[in-house]
Amino acid sequence: MGAAYHVMGKAIPPHQLAIGTLGLLSLLVVPNPFKSAKPKTVDIKTGNKEEEQFIENYLKQHLEKQDA
C-alpha cells in the first residue's frame, strides 16, 4: 500500500479522498432536480388602470394560443 492520509485514526488512500471531494462538490453545484419550478409571472406597473387591463388581456389571449 502506498502513501495514505490518516483521518480520525484510519488510513485513507488519496484517490478515495479525491473521489469524495469531487462528489461533494458536484452535490453542492448541481441544482436540485426534484425542486418544483415556479411559474414565470409578469409584473405590470402602469399609471393607468385601463392600460394594465389591456396588457393582461393581451397576455392571456396569446398564452392561450400558445398552449393550444
N, C-alpha and C positions, 0 to 999 in steps of 0.2 A: 504494500500500500504506500502511496506517495505522501506528499505533504497534505495535512488536513488542519482545519481550524478547530479549536476546542471551544464549543459553545455550551455553557451550562453543564460542563463535565463530560460532554460527548464529543467524539471526533466526527466532524462533518467535512466531507470532501468538497473542494471548491466548485465542482460542476453542479452539485446539488444546491449550493448557495446561489449560484448564478441562475439556475432554473427557478428557484424560489423567488428571487428578486425580480426576474422578468415576469413571472406570473402575477406577483403582487402589483407591479406597475401596470400591467395590462388590465387588471381588475379596476384600478383607480382611473385609468384613462378612458376605457371603453364605456360608452353610456349604457344605462340600464335598458335592455331590450323589452322588458316587461312593463315598463312605466307607460301609462296611458298618455297620449299626446293631447294637449289642449287644442280645441278648435280655434282657428285664427279668427279674430274679430277686428272690425274696423271701428276706430274711434272717430266719430264725425263731430267736428266742432265748427259751427257756423253761427253767425249772428242772427240768422233768420230761420224761424221755425218751419216755414214752407220749404225752404231750401233743404233743410235736414230731411223732411218727409220725402221730397223728390229723390234725394240721393238714396235713402233707404229703400224706396220702391224700385228704383233703378237696379240696385244691387240684388234685391230679392228676385226680380224678373230674370236677370242674367244668371244668377246662381241656379234657378230652377231650370233654365235652358241648358246649362252646363251639366247638370245631373241627369237630365233626360237623354 
